[in-house]
Amino acid sequence: MLEKLFEKGLWNSRFIILLAVFFGLIGAVLLFIVASFDIYETAKHVLNTYITHEHPEHFHEEVVGGIIGAVDLYLIGVVMIIFSFGLYELFISDIDPAKDEDGCENQLLAVHSLDQLKDKISKVIVMVLVVGFFQKVGHTAYSGALDLLYLALSITAVSVGLYFLSKVGKSH
C-alpha cells in the first residue's frame, strides 16, 4: 500500500511541468508583444523620416536592424511555444485541439520524445543565431579586402551549416 501511494505521488509530480508550460507561454506572449512594439516603433520612425523629408546617414541600417531584431524576438517566442507544447505533450497529455477530425495530429508541434523536442528547438535556435549573425553583419564597418573575405567565409559557413541542418532527420 505504501508503495502504491508513493508511486501515485511520484507519477502526479509530473504536473510540476505545468509551471514551465504556463510561464513558457507567458514568456512567448511577452516576446511577441515586445517584438510587435519594436516593429511599430520602426514603422513610426520610417514614416516620420519620410514625412519630415530628413534622411539620416544610417537610416537603412537602422530600419533593417530594427526589423531583424524583432524577427529575432519572434523566433525566440516560437522556441518558447514549441518548448511549452512539447513539455505538455510529453509529460501531461496530447493536445486534443491539435488533431483534425480524423484524429491525425498536426505535425508542426507534435512531440513524441525528448529528442524530437530538442531537435525542433535546436533548429529554431540555429535560425535565431543566423538572424542575429545577419543583424551584426549589417552593423559592421568593413575597412578592407580581408574584412570582406571574412564576411564571405562566414556567410558560406552559415549557408553550409543551414544546408546540413536541413538534412538532419530526413531519410534519403
Contacts in CASP RR format, 6 or more apart in sequence:
PFRMAT RR
TARGET T0000
AUTHOR 0000-0000-0000
METHOD contacts of the structure
MODEL  1
MLEKLFEKGLWNSRFIILLAVFFGLIGAVLLFIVASFDIYETAKHVLNTY
ITHEHPEHFHEEVVGGIIGAVDLYLIGVVMIIFSFGLYELFISDIDPAKD
EDGCENQLLAVHSLDQLKDKISKVIVMVLVVGFFQKVGHTAYSGALDLLY
LALSITAVSVGLYFLSKVGKSH
14 91 0 8 1.000
14 92 0 8 1.000
15 92 0 8 1.000
17 87 0 8 1.000
17 88 0 8 1.000
17 91 0 8 1.000
17 92 0 8 1.000
18 88 0 8 1.000
18 92 0 8 1.000
20 83 0 8 1.000
20 84 0 8 1.000
20 87 0 8 1.000
21 84 0 8 1.000
21 87 0 8 1.000
21 88 0 8 1.000
21 92 0 8 1.000
22 84 0 8 1.000
24 80 0 8 1.000
24 81 0 8 1.000
24 83 0 8 1.000
24 84 0 8 1.000
25 80 0 8 1.000
25 81 0 8 1.000
25 84 0 8 1.000
27 77 0 8 1.000
27 80 0 8 1.000
28 77 0 8 1.000
28 78 0 8 1.000
28 80 0 8 1.000
28 81 0 8 1.000
28 84 0 8 1.000
31 73 0 8 1.000
31 74 0 8 1.000
31 76 0 8 1.000
31 77 0 8 1.000
31 80 0 8 1.000
32 73 0 8 1.000
32 74 0 8 1.000
32 77 0 8 1.000
34 73 0 8 1.000
35 69 0 8 1.000
35 70 0 8 1.000
35 71 0 8 1.000
35 72 0 8 1.000
35 73 0 8 1.000
35 74 0 8 1.000
36 70 0 8 1.000
38 66 0 8 1.000
38 69 0 8 1.000
38 70 0 8 1.000
38 73 0 8 1.000
39 66 0 8 1.000
39 67 0 8 1.000
39 70 0 8 1.000
42 62 0 8 1.000
42 63 0 8 1.000
42 66 0 8 1.000
42 67 0 8 1.000
42 70 0 8 1.000
45 62 0 8 1.000
45 63 0 8 1.000
46 63 0 8 1.000
49 55 0 8 1.000
49 56 0 8 1.000
49 59 0 8 1.000
56 62 0 8 1.000
61 138 0 8 1.000
61 139 0 8 1.000
64 138 0 8 1.000
65 135 0 8 1.000
65 138 0 8 1.000
65 139 0 8 1.000
68 131 0 8 1.000
68 132 0 8 1.000
68 134 0 8 1.000
68 135 0 8 1.000
69 131 0 8 1.000
69 132 0 8 1.000
69 135 0 8 1.000
71 131 0 8 1.000
72 128 0 8 1.000
72 131 0 8 1.000
72 132 0 8 1.000
72 135 0 8 1.000
75 124 0 8 1.000
75 127 0 8 1.000
75 128 0 8 1.000
75 131 0 8 1.000
76 128 0 8 1.000
78 124 0 8 1.000
79 121 0 8 1.000
79 124 0 8 1.000
79 125 0 8 1.000
79 128 0 8 1.000
81 109 0 8 1.000
82 109 0 8 1.000
82 111 0 8 1.000
82 117 0 8 1.000
82 120 0 8 1.000
82 121 0 8 1.000
82 124 0 8 1.000
83 117 0 8 1.000
83 121 0 8 1.000
85 95 0 8 1.000
85 109 0 8 1.000
85 111 0 8 1.000
86 109 0 8 1.000
86 111 0 8 1.000
86 117 0 8 1.000
87 117 0 8 1.000
88 95 0 8 1.000
89 95 0 8 1.000
89 109 0 8 1.000
89 110 0 8 1.000
89 111 0 8 1.000
89 112 0 8 1.000
90 111 0 8 1.000
90 112 0 8 1.000
90 113 0 8 1.000
90 114 0 8 1.000
90 117 0 8 1.000
94 105 0 8 1.000
95 105 0 8 1.000
95 109 0 8 1.000
98 105 0 8 1.000
98 106 0 8 1.000
98 109 0 8 1.000
98 110 0 8 1.000
99 105 0 8 1.000
99 106 0 8 1.000
100 106 0 8 1.000
111 117 0 8 1.000
111 120 0 8 1.000
119 168 0 8 1.000
119 169 0 8 1.000
123 165 0 8 1.000
123 168 0 8 1.000
126 162 0 8 1.000
126 165 0 8 1.000
130 158 0 8 1.000
130 162 0 8 1.000
133 154 0 8 1.000
133 158 0 8 1.000
137 151 0 8 1.000
137 154 0 8 1.000
137 155 0 8 1.000
140 147 0 8 1.000
140 151 0 8 1.000
142 148 0 8 1.000
142 151 0 8 1.000
END
